[in-house]
Amino acid sequence: MEKDYQHIEFDYAGSFAPGAGSTDVHPVIVVGAGPVGLAAAIDLAQQGIRTILLDDDNKLSVGSRAICFAKRTLEIFDRMHCGEPMVKKGVSWNVGKVFFRDAPVYSFNLLPEQGHRRPAFINLQQYYVEGYLYEQARQEEKLDLRWKSKVVGLMQSDEGVELTVETPDGEYMLRAAYVIAADGSRSAMRNLMGLESKGRTFKDRFLIADIKVKADFPPERWFWFDPPFHPNQSVLLHKQPDNVWRIDFQLGWDADPVAEKAPERVIPRVRALLGKDVEFDLEWVSIYTFSCLRMEHFRHGRVLFAGDAAHGVSPFGARGANSGVQDADNLAWKLRLVLDRKAPAALLDTYGYEREQAADENILNSTRATDFITPKSPVSKTFRDAVLLLSKHYPFARTIVNSGRLSLPTTYRDSPLNTPDADDFAGAMVPGAPSTDAPVGMQGREGWLLSVLGSGFTGLYFADDGEIPRRDMDGLRSLADMDIPVKPVVVLPPTALPTPMDGLTGVVDTQGLVRKRFDGRPGTFYLLRPDQHVCGRWRSLEEGSVRAALARATCNT
């Protein structure tokens, strides 16, 4: 029987009562057991870092909340060994449709090409995502999850951070080398440090209605501008698991946030969309407003902010939870190297640099979407409506329509960790880009490239049909033996016969898509970071160049 993650209450373990907070300095404490905090804690634990995860409640989220989880986020969850149950439970989708008034104007496909393990998005209620992450967290020996543990005090020094933790049994102290604050948009950690997020608040209100109904709508994203069943406003429809559908109704700033949650207000709106004879049950109702904002800096000494605690966006485009998980993905490997004394603390500054850039990108896209969806003047509305009418027949107009540019991972083009290209390459796998996936053959079975990369630095080497030159083979082995090892993965062409790899990992590019997507030729070498972003690439393997790039990618220059 499937667990009801919305209503499970987890036991508080009283062993953390007064006196339990010894003078031990823990490597990392994560505050907040939402999707971002759980992902960060799991990632750290799997990389061998003893981690404490604190949450002031003993329950997971209620209601759908964040429901759209992007391909890149799913790939991160795959690396943590918990992506598969999410994809099996979730509703996969690639297609979205845009409607204006009572007519469809166009549709789009977010993953038009084949040869990817994961869809563009799945729809899955946030409590399921948190539930599957929790199940993975329970299996991690190096992860200590403590419920009903509220941080009420914080002191920071050059040596570490001291937290005062409030529990049902009283207060105790915890000390850590580093703290990740992932405690949401109302971050208590941010308040304790006297910090704030700044940005723009949008004067509009939206109603979320989760309804349970057996409907024959396809698993697509449908967005209406000014529909006849909800005139002068917008509506968004998403299918979720368990015959639950998520409907977002724009209400306007003057709507009463209390009155609009009443069933007698919600039910007529839903009936206007579905039809008066369709039977349904209300599962969850909420009213939200939103802001696009962020902290000026995500790193404050030994405290690092992630997810909604660091930045906030509108829900259009599914950029909130996805960008938060990608924060955790960016931060965990850097913390591991710093804690292992294999990189200086300056590496953590690049977390701020890269993820602040990502937040700015998400805020820009989110603000543009909100301005298009909710025009603030008659002139803006006239322009928007004209664009929607044109988009039915003219592709150029579709590039202007903005019902929420959907979440894509950020390419860190200007990252100080990148080694600039010295050779000519085509395609999207530029330094700073997240590695794309592709089908590969390995040891007589079909698999996927990203699953081979692991959680350390990887060297992707493209071989030809013959033997790997001795010089390159020696270089690959030498890189694998460094203090910060680079795992060699040899990409063989589809026509390659099984060849002994002498301890190296070999995969067959069964459909030629790895070579196509990476513009790989015989001898081409890519250096990939532990978060699977490209940090350097060359047309031939020069060990000295790779060593220099690795030093740059770890701030060891």
Secondary structure, 3 states (H helix, E strand, C coil): CCCCCCCCCCCCCHHHCCCCCCCCEEEEEEECCCHHHHHHHHHHHHCCCCEEEECCCCCCCCCCCCCEEEHHHHHHHHHCCCHHHHHHHCEEECEEEEEECCEEEEEEECCCCCCCCCCCEEECCHHHHHHHHHHHHHCCCCEEEECCCEEEEEEECCCCEEEEEEECCEEEEEEEEEEEECCCCCCHHHHHCCCCEEEEEEEEEEEEEEEECCCCCCCCEEEEECCCCCCCCEEEEEEECCCEEEEEEECCCCCCCCHHHCHHHHHHHHHHHHCCCCCCEEEEEEEEEEEEEEECCCEECCEEECHHHCEECCCCCCCHHHHHHHHHHHHHHHHHHHHCCCCCCHHHHHHHHHHHHHHHHHHHHHHHHHHHHCCCCHHHHHHHHHHHHHHCCCHHHHCCCCCCCCCCCCCCCCCCCCCCCCCCCCCCCCCCCECCCCEEEECCEEEEHHHHHCCCEEEEEECCCCCCCHHHHHHHHHHHCCCCCEEEEEEECCCCCCCCCCCCEEEECCCCHHHHHHCCCCCCEEEECCCCEEEEEECCCCHHHHHHHHHHHCCCC
